[in-house]
Amino acid sequence: MASTSAPAPARVASPDLTRPQLLELYYWMRLTRSLEERLVNLYRQTKVVGGLFRSLGQEACAVGSAYALRREDVLSPLIRNLGSMLVKGATPLEVLRQYMAKGDSPTRGRELNIHFGDVEDRNFIGQISHLGDMVPVMAGVTLSFKLRRQARVGLVYVGDGATSTGAFHEGINFAAVQRCPLVVIVENNRYAYSTPTDRQCAAERLADKAAGYGIPGVRADGNDVVEVYRTTKAAVDRARRGEGVTLVELMTYRRKGHAEHDNQSYVPDGEIERWARENDPVDRFVARLTGRDGFGTEELAAIDARIVEEIDRATDEAELSPPPEARDCLNGVYADPPVMPALWYREGIHSAVDRHERPASWGTHDG
């Protein structure tokens, strides 16, 4: 991404991140928030199909962690990780079309929100909604990297509630035993839907669960994008060296409900406002950039203007996209039948099929 040029700052507090990289982090965080704000407007106009799941207050978790990956590394996002998908190459236009269930969306209207992937180029995987279930999936993906001797890493996100599921336990245990190059990010946003963390787990630190699997567990400030990046980068580098799994707990807060329709009646009075006032990840990063890192407000304003233009253009294009065609509903559902072994025919397993004309792709009966 091209970044705004400017004279070097008087002080650079992030020796592992260059000046353009710091601006990139700001771009991805601001793009994530602005795109979700646009989706809220479309949702209220009934142009979004289904639910809207926001990451307000958690943008640093997704952006900072995904920024630690290489393009060939595989990312497994969840519904509050839009920022990670944008970092990996997803576009606002794709996201808007997907939420609006357009016929030219990534899933051609079959799926909603950010349930889509690209495993051929950008390397992010379409998610399974069931909590924790992507951990065993990514254990298998990263085991394939190890067996092929590929210097690739996988990163999978779960929430605090998912750490109490069997799928999480089985997946991370298998990955730990096999020393898979996997990083497991736990976004501790204080609520598993409407259940506070201390009501569904007795552990004070979710990172401590790592000890039971014989892997490192670290905790970081999930609302500090630079700290998220540094912590994840250390875990990614460790995985790439062949040293196995790391569990990273990111402390953050979910300032919106489980979805846009959730009124958050279960949240204590004043809690959301306090987090917004004192610990907003975008505001904190802006203060850092314009303070200790020496950036000018005009540099950030130029990025903000660019983002508005990008989202406006993408929205106009998405609204012009057609709905799915009914006749397209079966495309991509069924695969061509495989070639049937001759033994199966000899055993009479396919006698019913033999009464009908077999597709050419099945081959011929040689028995």
Phi, psi and omega in degrees: 000132178289136181247160180290128180278148181194160177297153182298141179290160179293326180226141173236111186271000183235080184298337180273354178235128179282170179301311177299326180293321177299320178292327176296316178302317178297316180303312183293322179293315180292323178296318179301310182294317182293322179294319178293324176297322176295320178296324176299316179299316179293323178299317181288342174269007182061028177266347174268131180266128180084203185273162177239122184246117186256160177244026182305122182092353181240011186300326182294327179299308184291314185291311184296323181286315180295331180293344179277355183265159169268166182298324183283348177286154185253132182249137176239096183274167170239186191296338179258023181241035176306318182301324179293324179291322177297318178300322181280356173121356175297148184251153175305324180297316177300316183295316180296314179298322181294313179296331181267003177055045180281158182292337178254021173288167181306328179253013177054039176084002182280329181235170185234181184038231185255033175277071174206161183214177176211102183260004182258337185224299186275343171063054164233147191254137173297132191276157167259131185293327185300127189295131178090344188290340179282346178293309175296328176299313182287335172299317178293318179300313183285334173297324177296325177298316182295314182295328179272359182058040178265138180275059181240154183232148173247147177228129182231139179258143168220162174266177181297323180294327182294337180290353177261008184260157178294323180298318178300312182299310183295319182293313183287328177295315179297314181297324180293314180298319182277357182054049179287148178281073188233139172244125180253115179262122174257113177272100180274091182258017171083346182220132169261095195058259181249005184262119177299151184303320183286354176264350180237000179204131182276346180290135178285328179235120179293334177298334180293340179297337181300328182300327180292343179253359179073030181233161177292144173232125182233154179238141180219161177286106183287353178258009174246103189296327179290318177295320177300314179300310183297317181295316180292321180299320178297320179290321178295315179298320178298316179297319182292335177280358179089019184264004170094202191277146170230137174260122181244119176261120179255119181275117183213197181207136179269106185274356172241166179292180178308319173218176186298334181279352183278120184275000176058037179295345181275355183270133179301147180302134175087348185293314181296315181298322180295316179294321179295322183282322190255341191215038177285127185294326179289313179299320180297319181289323176298316179299322179292313183297316183276353178254265188295332181268353169076024178276152177270150179297332180293331177294317179289324179297325178295321177293318178302316181295321178298319181295317178302316180296318180296317182288322177299314181296317180294322179296315179301317181291320181294322181293336178275349181293145183281159173287166178296147175273139182301322184289350179274357190294336182262351179294133178077009180267313183254139175267158174299138179300144180285167174291126183273128178300143182300329181301323181298322180290320181297327180279357177079011183296328183249033180299325179293323179293325183298340181283353180238164179290128180273140175301149182300330183292347179280347185083192182243157179279116185256008184257000000 
